[in-house]
């Protein structure tokens, strides 16, 4: 894609880190931004920060491990902006919540697989 002006980017895990950095860069190129993130407070803050810079941004609380939540993100992006040109499935977690891998529970593994693989 050569022309980003007026196009739409959706970024999961977009409320912080690499996701927010990508969204900010897309916005600087003239794109409309939809951020998806599971952390509502951080998401609201990220969207407010983009809007303060006069970028067009929308946030959707999204758990990428939940198909219905991802479908809602897609639906809101389309309803808000009509189409999506770039999707960055950036959301991810670093392994299990246990300190040692052998202490990880089945729930820990399901959480990591849901976010990192099935999303």
Secondary structure as UniProt FT lines:
FT   TURN            5..6
FT   STRAND          8..12
FT   TURN            13..15
FT   HELIX           17..28
FT   TURN            29..30
FT   STRAND          32..37
FT   HELIX           40..52
FT   TURN            53..54
FT   STRAND          57..61
FT   TURN            64..65
FT   HELIX           67..81
FT   STRAND          86..88
FT   HELIX           101..103
FT   HELIX           106..113
FT   HELIX           114..118
//
